[in-house]
Amino acid sequence: MTNSTQELTQFVKNKAADYGFFAVGISRARHLSELKSILQSWLNMKMHGEMHYMENHFEKRLDPRLLVEGCKSVITVLLNYYPEKEILLNGNFKISKYAYGRDYHSVIKEKLNGLLADIEQRTGTIKARIFSDSAPVMDKAWAREGGLGWIGKNTCLINKDSGSFFFIGHLITDLELEYDNPFDKDHCGSCDRCIKACPTEAITESYQLDARKCISYLNIEYRNKFPKGVSKQLDQWIFGCDICQDVCPWNKKAVSHKEKDFIPSGKLLSLQKDDWEHLTEEIFNELFEYSAVSRIKYNGFMRNIQAVTNQLE
């Protein structure tokens, strides 16, 4: 590597930290050939359920050079969302920690757009695309490739210093940078707390998730009536689920974020049990206009509330 390449790499990492990303990993863009059979097998077993978009753009998922022509580097960033205090909504309803505040897609894209502008101010115009859980990119695989952690038995990326409560974003570019070494160790050991804790047995074996059984899939991706008996297993989760992460010993290292966009609104915290069960579409839109929760729309949210209050079966 030339001094200029090393200096540019350090510049990228320093600027990423300025935007609040607590870790940055940089990988050489390549075809992830070692994952091809694993991904194909998972799809063949239909474990993606109704997420049919997972079947699309198979080769693009494995090779970022098909997404960004001429790209050389995958810059991967991590953004902490672990809250200072866990929310238990009145009525004991629970929403995943990642959805307490503003939609992370928008937050990460804004930060990465700022990072890209700073890079181009130094280098001139470059070819680059920004990704935040919004395209056929193997997010966790590239994070591991960039040395940011390993993929745990619950299939979440785990960072040795911070746990797993963070978002993953990417800036894929034609810049040639200094590349980090892949994270080639697995620190899950003999622990199987995540497997045992899942009430729907969605983690069918270590490192394999059957999304069709996952609470997060059921109350977000699955749009039909819940299968018989599922309502009793939802454990009051009305959007997403954190069970397998909450029990992970590595998350004892998680520290609260400092991102104002992820702080829950006072309105969200003030509603009582009856307010939730009789939530109007107008109030739903007011509460979740800029939240990831808006994805399931009012009818989906009320379906979930009715399910956990045993009004649906």
N, C-alpha and C positions, 0 to 999 in steps of 0.2 A: 504494500500500500504506500502511496505517496503521502508526503506530509499534508498536501492540500486535501486529499481524501480523508485522512484522519481528522484534520481540523474541521472539515465540513460535517463529518459524522458526529463529532463532539458538539458542534453548533446545533445540529438537529436535536440531539438528546437534551442539551441545555434548554433550548427553546420549548421542547415538549414539556419539560418540568415546569417552565414558566406558566404554561397553560393548565397546570394542575394534574398532569399525568404522572403517577408515582413510579412508573417503570416503563422503559422503552427497550425493545429488542429489534434488531435489524437482521434480515435474512436475505440470502441470495434467491431471487425468483427462480423457481424450477418446478418441474412436474413432480408432484408428491406420489410417485409411483408405488411406494410401499403401502399407501392407504387405499389403493384402487380396489383390491379384492375385499377389504374390510367394509368399505362403503357399499360396494355392490351386494355383498352378502346381507348387510343390514336392510337394504332396500328390498332384496328378494324375499326376506322374511316378513315384509310389510310392517316393520316396526315403526315406520314413520307415520302410520295411520292415514289420516286425511290430509297430511301436509304434502300434497302432490307436487308442490314446487320443489321438493327435495329430489324428485326424479329428473327434473329439468337441468340442462346445462351440465351434464355429468363431467365432461372433460374440463370445462371451465372451473368447476369446483376444485379440481386437482392441479390446475395449471394457471396461475395468475397472468401469464404471458398471453393467454387467450382473452383476458379481460382488459388488459392494458398493453397494447402492442408495443413491443420494444422495451418493456419494463425490465429492470435489472434488480430492483430492491423492494422488499416488503418491510415497511416500517410499522411495527406493531406497538400500540400503546395500551396501557391499563389505567382505568379511572375508577377510583374507590367510590362505592356508594353505601358503605356500611354506616348505618345511622347511629346517632348518639343514644337514641332510645327506641326500642321496638314499639311499634304501634299495635295496640289491641283495640280495635274499634268497638264502640258500645254495642253490645249483643255478642261480644267475643268473636266478631268476624275478623278475619285476617287477610291482609293483602301482602304480596311479596315486597320485601324491602326495596327492591329496585324500582318499584312503582310509587313510592311515597311522594315524589316530587314531579318535576317536569320530565317529559319524555326524553329518555337518554339518547335516542337517535339524533334529535335536534341538538342537544348539548354537545355531544361528541363531534358532530359534523361542524358545528360552529368553531369549536376549538381546533379541529384539524384544518379547517379553512384558514384560520389565523396562522397556524404553523406553516401551511403551504405558502401563504403570502410572505411570511418571514424568510422562508427558504429562497423563494424566487427573487426577493429583494437582494439577496446575496448572489444568487447564481444566474439570474435571468430566467426567462420562461422555460419551464420544464414540462415534460409529459407526466401527468399524475392523475390518479383518481382516489377519492376518499370513500371508505367503506365503514359502515357501522351496523352490522347485523342486518344488512339490507340488500345483499347480493350473494351469488353463489361463491362464497369465500369460506375456506375451512379455518374459521377464526381460531379455535383452540390449537389446531395443528401448527398454524403459523406462529402463535404465541410460544409454543414449545420449541419450534424451530429457532426462534429468536432468543432462547434461553430464559424465558420468563416463568417457567414452571412445568409441571407435569399434569397429565390428564388422569384424574383420580378414578377410583372405583365407581363413583357416582356420575362419572363422565364430565364433571366440571374441571376447568383448569384450576390448579392449586399452586399458588405462589408460596414458596417456603417462608417468606418473611411476612406475608399479609393475609394468607388464607385464600378465600375464593369469592368474596363479596366485591366484585369489581366488573366493570364493563370492558370489552375488548374492541378496539378500533384499529383501522389500518390506513396507511397512506402508501399506495403502490405507485412506484415511480421509475423513470428511466435513468435516474441518477445511480451511479456506481458508488457504493459506500463501503465502509468497513463492517464486516459481518460478525455477529455474535455466534458463539458456539451453541448448538442445540442443547436443551436440557435433557440429558440422557439417563437420569436416575428416576426411580419411583419411590417415593417416601410414604406410601400408604401402608407398606408392610403387611402384617397380618390383621390389621384393623378392618372390621366389617360393620362398623356402626351405621353407616349410611344404608347398607343393604338391609339390616335388621329393622331400621327405623321407618322405612317406607311402608305406609299402611296399605298401599295397593300392590306391593311387590313388583314395582316397575323396574327396579334394578334386578334383572333376571339372573345375572351373574356378574362377577367383577368386570367392570369396564364396559358393560353392555346395558343400555337402557331401552326398554320397550315403551316408546312414547305413548302408545295406545293406553297404557295403564297409568301413566304419569299424571298426577293431579294438575300440574301446570298445563299439560296438554289438554286435559279434559275441560278445565274451566276457562281456557283461552282459545285453543285451536279447534276444539271439537264443538261444532255448532248445533248438533242434534240433541234430542232428549238423552239424558244420561242412561247408560246401561243399568239394568236392574241391580240394585244393591250398592251401586257406586256412591250414591248420596251419603250413605252412612260412613263412608271412608274418607270423605273430604275434609274432615277435621276442622271445620269452620273456615276453610280457605275459600274466599270468594274471588280472588284473582291471584294466580300463581301459587307457588308453594316454596318454602325454604327448609323443609324438614331435613333433607339429606345434607344440607350445608350447615344447618344449626347444630347438628350432632357431630360434625367433623372436628376432630381435635385441633386441626391446623387453624381453624377459625377463632381459636382462643387468642391468636395473634392479631386479629382484626382490630383496627382502630377507627374511630368515627371520622367520617369525611368532613371536608371543609367547603363543600360545594353548595352555595346558596340555592342553586336551582333544584337541589334534591331535598330541600327542607319541606316537610308537609305543611299545608296551609292550616290556619286556625279553624277554618270552616270545616275541613275534613275531620279534624279532631273533636269538633263540638257536637256532631250529630249523635243523637241517642238511638237506642235499639229500634224504637218505633219509627224514627226518621228513616233508617235504612230500609226497613221492611216495607215502608210506604213511599219510597223515594220516587219523585216525579222525574220525567225525562228532562225537564227544565233544570232541576237541581243537579241531576247527573251531568248534564252538559256544562254547567257552571263549575262543578267540582273537578271534572276530569278533561276539560277542553284541551289542555296542554299536557296531558298525562298519557302514559302508555296504556292506561286502563280504557281510554276512549276506543281502543282498537276493537273491543268486543261489543261496543255499542250498548245502549240502554237495555235492550231486550236480553242480551247475553248476560249482563251484569245481574239483572233481576232474576234470571233463570238460576244463576249460581246462588243468590241469596235464598231463593225459595228451596233450592236443593239442600242447603245446609240447615235450614229450619224445618226440614222434613215435610215441606209442602209439595215436593216433587218426588215421585218414585215410579 
